[in-house]
Amino acid sequence: MEISFMTQNVAMPPIDAEAFEGWIEEVARRHGKRVGALTYVLCDDEYILATNRQFLSHDYYTDIITFDYSNSHRIAGDIVISLDTVRSNAEQLGVDYNTELLRVLVHGVLHLCGINDKGPGEREIMEQHENEALTIAPSNILE
């Protein structure tokens, strides 16, 4: 298992790597998967917009883009997250920023585990899995 973080135009949040890796490993295990190489790119809105345009031909801001390199049993991928959008979503939803950040961090992993959120009824299924993952998140991941 190799989880790494990069930043583009933002400061790195205070993530406890050991606690985070254990959490992600457990989430993947509960979905019958093992964790391979995951790279998180934490960025600002302009970087994720450029990524969205370049790789997906989408001309809009988003909170997360997941690039899946998984095989049948081991998840792997690049997960690009706009901390600007995470912050604005937290404000709009009236939730704590750290909680929203954890939700988005695990959202990408859930995509890699095979959970989708674009089709009919899929968003609710994704939210259920996000909520379940948040209940097992160690309290010291973000300090």
C-alpha positions as CSV (number, residue, x, y, z in Angstrom):
1,M,0.0,0.0,0.0
2,E,1.3,3.4,-0.9
3,I,-0.8,6.6,-0.3
4,S,0.8,9.8,-1.1
5,F,-0.2,13.5,-1.1
6,M,0.7,16.3,-3.4
7,T,-0.5,19.9,-3.3
8,Q,-1.1,22.4,-6.1
9,N,-1.6,26.1,-5.0
10,V,-2.9,25.1,-1.5
11,A,-1.4,24.3,1.9
12,M,-1.3,20.7,3.0
13,P,-4.0,20.0,5.6
14,P,-2.7,18.4,8.8
15,I,-3.5,14.8,7.9
16,D,-2.1,12.1,10.2
17,A,-0.8,9.7,7.6
18,E,-0.8,6.6,9.7
19,A,-4.4,7.1,10.9
20,F,-5.5,8.0,7.4
21,E,-3.9,4.9,5.8
22,G,-5.4,2.6,8.4
23,W,-8.8,4.1,7.7
24,I,-8.6,3.8,4.0
25,E,-7.3,0.3,4.2
26,E,-10.3,-0.7,6.4
27,V,-12.8,1.0,4.0
28,A,-11.3,-0.8,1.1
29,R,-11.3,-4.1,3.0
30,R,-15.0,-3.7,3.8
31,H,-15.6,-3.5,0.0
32,G,-13.5,-6.6,-0.7
33,K,-10.5,-4.6,-2.0
34,R,-6.9,-4.0,-1.1
35,V,-5.1,-0.7,-1.4
36,G,-2.4,-0.3,-3.9
37,A,-0.9,3.1,-5.0
38,L,-3.1,6.1,-4.3
39,T,-2.1,9.6,-5.0
40,Y,-4.1,12.5,-3.7
41,V,-3.6,15.8,-5.4
42,L,-5.0,18.6,-3.1
43,C,-5.5,21.8,-5.1
44,D,-7.4,25.0,-5.7
45,D,-10.4,25.5,-7.9
46,E,-8.4,26.7,-10.9
47,Y,-6.2,23.6,-10.9
48,I,-9.2,21.2,-10.8
49,L,-11.0,23.2,-13.5
50,A,-7.9,22.9,-15.7
51,T,-7.7,19.1,-14.9
52,N,-11.4,18.8,-15.7
53,R,-11.0,20.5,-19.0
54,Q,-7.9,18.7,-20.0
55,F,-8.8,15.1,-19.2
56,L,-12.6,15.0,-19.2
57,S,-13.5,17.9,-21.5
58,H,-15.8,19.3,-18.8
59,D,-15.8,23.1,-18.4
60,Y,-16.9,23.4,-14.7
61,Y,-15.6,23.3,-11.2
62,T,-16.0,20.2,-9.1
63,D,-14.8,19.0,-5.7
64,I,-13.2,15.7,-6.9
65,I,-12.0,13.9,-9.9
66,T,-11.0,10.3,-9.6
67,F,-8.7,8.5,-12.1
68,D,-9.0,4.8,-11.7
69,Y,-6.0,2.5,-12.3
70,S,-7.4,-0.4,-10.2
71,N,-7.5,-4.1,-11.0
72,S,-10.1,-6.5,-9.8
73,H,-8.7,-6.8,-6.2
74,R,-6.5,-3.9,-5.6
75,I,-7.6,-0.2,-5.9
76,A,-5.2,2.3,-7.3
77,G,-5.6,5.8,-8.7
78,D,-5.1,9.5,-8.7
79,I,-7.7,11.5,-6.7
80,V,-7.7,15.2,-7.4
81,I,-9.6,17.3,-4.8
82,S,-10.3,21.1,-4.8
83,L,-10.0,22.3,-1.2
84,D,-11.7,25.5,-2.3
85,T,-14.8,23.6,-3.4
86,V,-14.7,21.4,-0.3
87,R,-14.7,24.6,1.8
88,S,-17.6,26.2,-0.1
89,N,-19.6,22.9,0.0
90,A,-19.1,22.7,3.8
91,E,-20.4,26.2,4.2
92,Q,-23.4,25.6,1.9
93,L,-24.3,22.3,3.6
94,G,-23.7,23.8,7.1
95,V,-21.2,21.1,8.0
96,D,-17.7,21.2,9.6
97,Y,-14.9,21.6,7.0
98,N,-12.9,18.7,8.4
99,T,-16.0,16.4,8.1
100,E,-16.6,17.5,4.5
101,L,-12.9,17.0,3.7
102,L,-13.0,13.4,5.1
103,R,-16.1,12.7,3.1
104,V,-14.5,13.8,-0.1
105,L,-11.2,12.0,0.6
106,V,-13.1,8.7,1.1
107,H,-15.5,9.4,-1.8
108,G,-12.7,8.8,-4.3
109,V,-11.7,5.6,-2.6
110,L,-15.4,4.4,-2.8
111,H,-15.3,5.2,-6.5
112,L,-12.2,3.0,-6.8
113,C,-14.1,0.3,-4.9
114,G,-16.8,0.3,-7.6
115,I,-19.4,2.6,-6.2
116,N,-20.9,5.1,-8.6
117,D,-23.0,8.2,-8.1
118,K,-24.2,9.4,-11.5
119,G,-27.1,7.0,-12.3
120,P,-30.6,6.9,-10.8
121,G,-30.5,6.2,-7.1
122,E,-26.7,5.9,-7.1
123,R,-26.0,9.2,-5.3
124,E,-28.0,7.9,-2.3
125,I,-26.0,4.6,-2.3
126,M,-22.8,6.6,-2.4
127,E,-23.9,8.8,0.5
128,Q,-24.7,5.7,2.5
129,H,-21.3,4.3,2.0
130,E,-19.7,7.7,2.8
131,N,-21.6,7.9,6.0
132,E,-20.6,4.3,7.0
133,A,-16.9,5.1,6.2
134,L,-17.1,8.3,8.3
135,T,-18.4,6.4,11.3
136,I,-15.2,4.3,11.4
137,A,-12.8,7.2,10.7
138,P,-10.3,7.7,13.6
139,S,-10.8,11.0,15.4
140,N,-7.2,12.0,15.0
141,I,-6.9,11.9,11.1
142,L,-7.2,15.7,10.9
143,E,-5.6,17.5,13.8
